[in-house]
Amino acid sequence: MRAILLAAGLGTRLRPLTDTTPKCLVPIKGKPLLDIWCESLLAAGVTRLLVNLHYKSEQVQQHILKSKFAKNVETIFETQLLGTAGTLNANKQFFEGQ
């Protein structure tokens, strides 16, 4: 099973936390939200994750590369934010042939 994590947004409603940290890396009880998502999805049987990136994408990419989830995660950079439906439509090939 595969899943897509929408992590490209600017996180404006979480400012000032997101002034320096992308929303998906904001810690919840000391753990980045992205790690919580990955742990939960992998425990539920998801084997591949696609994470869309835009805002502060370098930080997210570095975090993923250093994480225990690196082998299960692919990333896609959106030069322009596509929105939920746009991201799903642009990446539908990720779900084909499962």
matplotlib code that plots the C-alpha trace (Angstrom):
import matplotlib.pyplot as plt

x = [0.0, 1.2, 0.4, 1.1, 1.9, 1.0, 3.9, 4.5, 2.4, 3.7, 2.3, 1.0, -1.4, 1.4, 3.6, 5.9, 6.8, 7.0, 9.1, 12.2, 10.8, 8.6, 5.2, 5.9, 9.1, 7.4, 7.9, 4.9, 6.1, 9.7, 9.1, 8.7, 5.2, 6.6, 8.1, 4.7, 3.0, 5.6, 5.5, 1.8, 1.5, 4.2, 2.6, -0.7, 0.9, 1.9, 5.2, 5.9, 5.4, 5.5, 6.1, 5.5, 7.8, 8.0, 8.5, 11.9, 12.2, 15.9, 15.3, 12.7, 14.9, 17.8, 15.6, 14.3, 17.7, 18.9, 15.8, 15.0, 12.2, 14.6, 14.2, 10.4, 10.1, 10.2, 9.9, 8.6, 9.4, 6.6, 8.0, 4.5, 2.0, -0.5, -3.1, -4.4, -6.2, -3.4, -0.7, -2.8, -3.4, 0.2, 1.4, -1.2, 1.5, 2.9, -0.2, -0.4, 0.5, 0.2]
y = [0.0, 3.6, 7.0, 10.6, 13.1, 16.7, 18.6, 21.5, 24.2, 27.3, 26.6, 30.2, 29.3, 28.0, 31.1, 32.0, 28.3, 27.9, 31.0, 28.8, 25.3, 23.7, 22.6, 18.9, 19.2, 21.1, 18.9, 17.3, 16.1, 16.2, 14.3, 15.9, 15.6, 13.9, 11.1, 10.6, 10.4, 8.0, 5.7, 5.6, 4.8, 2.2, 0.5, 0.4, -1.4, 1.4, 0.4, 3.5, 7.2, 10.1, 13.5, 16.7, 19.5, 23.3, 25.5, 24.9, 21.7, 21.4, 21.0, 18.3, 16.5, 16.4, 15.2, 12.3, 11.3, 11.0, 9.2, 5.6, 6.1, 7.1, 3.7, 4.0, 7.7, 9.5, 13.2, 15.5, 19.2, 21.5, 24.7, 26.1, 24.9, 22.7, 22.3, 19.0, 17.9, 19.3, 17.3, 14.1, 14.5, 15.3, 12.2, 9.6, 7.5, 6.9, 4.8, 2.9, -0.7, -1.6]
z = [0.0, -0.7, 0.7, -0.1, 2.6, 1.8, 3.4, 0.9, 2.6, 4.2, 7.6, 8.0, 10.8, 12.9, 12.7, 14.4, 14.8, 11.0, 10.4, 10.6, 10.6, 8.0, 9.4, 9.0, 11.2, 14.0, 17.1, 18.9, 22.3, 21.1, 17.8, 14.4, 13.0, 9.8, 12.0, 13.7, 10.3, 8.9, 12.0, 12.0, 8.3, 8.2, 11.2, 9.3, 6.4, 4.1, 2.4, 0.3, 1.1, -1.2, 0.4, -1.5, -0.7, -1.3, 1.7, 3.4, 1.3, 2.0, 5.8, 5.1, 2.6, 5.0, 7.8, 5.7, 4.5, 8.1, 9.3, 9.7, 7.2, 4.3, 2.5, 2.5, 1.5, -1.9, -2.2, -5.0, -5.1, -6.2, -7.7, -7.4, -4.8, -6.5, -3.7, -2.5, -5.8, -7.9, -6.0, -6.1, -9.9, -10.7, -8.8, -9.7, -11.3, -7.8, -7.1, -10.5, -10.7, -7.1]

ax = plt.figure().add_subplot(projection="3d")
ax.plot(x, y, z, "-o")
ax.set_aspect("equal")
plt.show()
